[in-house]
Amino acid sequence: MSKQNGESLGRSSGKISAATATSRVTGLVRETVFAYLLGSGTVADAYFAATRIPNMLRDLFAEGALGAAFVPVVSEKLAGGDRQGAFALVNRMATGLSLVVGVIVLLGIAAAPWLVRGLAPGFDAVPGKTELTVLLVRWTFPYLWLISLAALVAGTLNALRRFGVPASAPIFFNLGHIATALIFWRVFDPPVVALAAGVVVGAAGQLLFQLPALRAAGFRIRLALPWGDPDVRRVVGLMVPVVLGLGALQLNNLTTTIIASFLPEGSLSYLNYAFRLMHFPLGVFAVAIGTAVLPRASAAVAHNDRAGLQAIYDEGLALATFLVIPAAIFLILFPDVIVAVIYQRGAFGAADTVNVSAALRFYALGLLGYTGVRVSAPVFYAHKDTRTPMRYALTSVVLNIGLNVALAVPMGFVGLALANALAGTTNFLLLHRRLRSRYDVGPGRAVRRDVSILVLDGIVAGTLTWIAWSIWSIDPATAGWVERITGLGGLGAVFLALYLWRTVRAESPQRRLLRKLLKR
C-alpha cells in the first residue's frame, strides 16, 4: 500500500504543481501589471494594506483552518464509503460558512475606519492615506465571502482526489483581477479602486470555475442548516485550534504591517512585492505537495497504515526540498535580476528594484523552513491533531514579533523579512521534532542523506553561476530590457544545468526524485 500511495503522491503532486505553476505565472503577470500601475509609495501601500485585512481573515476561516479541519473529516467519510454523508456535510458547512462569513463581511465594511487605524496607524502621518485605505477595504471585503466558499469547494475536490481543478482555479482569479484592473483603471476615481474591485471579480471566477467539477462528482447544492450536526461540530472543533494558530500568524502579519506603516514610504510595498516572488516556488512546489499529502495521509491514518504514512511523508518532503532548494539558492544569489525582469517598468523604477531585491533575499532564507511546515503540518491534521501546529505557530509568532521589533530599527524593512524567515524555520524545526516523538514519523536516513546532497549541489551550482555572473558584470536595475531577459535566461540555464548534472548517475537523488515526480 505504501508503494501505491507513494506513486499516487508523485502523480498528484506533479499535476497540482503543473496547474499551480500556471496559476502562479498568471499571478506574476498580475503583480507585474500592478507594479506597472502602482509602483511603490502612498497608493501602493494603501492598496496592499487594504487587501491584507480580508486576506488575513481568509487564512483564518477559509484556506487555512477550513482545509486543515474539513478535508480529514470528509476523507474519512469517503474512505468508509459514505459518499452521500460526505456531500451532506459539504452542504451543511457551505450554509453555515455563508451565514457566518456574510456577517463578518458586513461588520468589516462598517468597521473599516477602525480596522485601518489599527492595522496601519502610521498612515495618518500622510494626508489622505488612511482615507484611501478605508475606501479600498470596503471594496475588497466581499471577496472574503466568495473565496471562503471557493476554499470549501476546493477542499471537497481535494478529498475526492480531483486535484487539477482546484489547483487551476486561481488562474481565473488572476485573469479576472487583471482584466478588471486594466478595463476600469481610467473609469474609477481614484483609479486604484479598479484593483480593489478586481479582487471581488477574481474571487467569483475562482468559485464558479470549480462548481461544474463538483457537480460532475455527484454533488448537488442543498440548503442545509448546520446547527446540531455532529460532523459539523467535529469540523468546528478541529478548526478552533487551527484558527487560534493561524490567528497567531496573522498577529505576526499585523505586527509587520503596523511597524512597516511607520517606516519610510514604500516599505510595505517592497515587502509585499518581495513576498509574492518568494511565494512563487513555495506555492508551485511545497503547497502543491502539501495539498496532495493531506488526503493521502488522512486515508493512511484511517486505515492504520503507519508504513504508508511514513512513505507519504518521506516522499513529500524529498520532492518538495528537491524542487525548493535550487529556487531558494537562486533567489538569495540573484534577486535583483528576477525583480528587474518581472517588475521594473512603468511606475516601478530602478530604486524600487534595489529595495525589493534586498527584502527578497532575506525572505528566501526561510524558504526551506516554510516548505517543511507545508509538508509536515498535514501529517498532524491527518491525525486530527490541530493543537500541536497551533502551539508551535504561537511560539514562532512570538519569536517573529520580538525579532520584528529588534530588527526594524537597525535594518529597516529588510529586518522584517529576516524576522519572518527565522520564525518560519523555527516553526518547521519544532514540528519536525514533535512528529518523530509523537507519531514516529520523520525523514528517514535516505531522505536526510539526499537532502544534504541536494543542498551541497545547490551551493556548488550557485557559487559557480555567481562567479560567471560577476564576470559578465551587468547591473539589472540599470540594464536594458534585452540585457535583463538575456541575463535571467542565461543565469537560470547555467544554474539548473549545474544543479542537475548528477542526474546522469543512476542512483543520484536527483534522478530518483525526478522519476517519482514524472511518473505517469
HELIX and SHEET records of a PDB file:
HELIX    1   1 SER A    2  LEU A   38  1                                  37    
HELIX    2   2 THR A   42  PHE A   61  1                                  20    
HELIX    3   3 ALA A   65  ALA A   79  1                                  15    
HELIX    4   4 ARG A   83  ALA A  110  1                                  28    
HELIX    5   5 ALA A  112  LEU A  119  1                                   8    
HELIX    6   6 PRO A  121  ALA A  125  5                                   5    
HELIX    7   7 LYS A  129  THR A  140  1                                  12    
HELIX    8   8 PRO A  142  ALA A  159  1                                  18    
HELIX    9   9 GLY A  164  PHE A  184  1                                  21    
HELIX   10  10 VAL A  193  ALA A  216  1                                  24    
HELIX   11  11 PRO A  230  PHE A  262  1                                  33    
HELIX   12  12 SER A  267  PRO A  281  1                                  15    
HELIX   13  13 LEU A  282  VAL A  287  3                                   6    
HELIX   14  14 ALA A  288  ALA A  302  1                                  15    
HELIX   15  15 ARG A  306  LEU A  333  1                                  28    
HELIX   16  16 PRO A  335  TYR A  343  1                                   9    
HELIX   17  17 ALA A  350  ALA A  364  1                                  15    
HELIX   18  18 LEU A  367  ALA A  382  1                                  16    
HELIX   19  19 ARG A  387  MET A  411  1                                  25    
HELIX   20  20 PHE A  413  TYR A  439  1                                  27    
HELIX   21  21 ARG A  445  TRP A  472  1                                  28    
HELIX   22  22 TRP A  481  TYR A  499  1                                  19    
HELIX   23  23 TRP A  501  VAL A  504  5                                   4    
HELIX   24  24 PRO A  509  LEU A  517  1                                   9    
END                                                                             
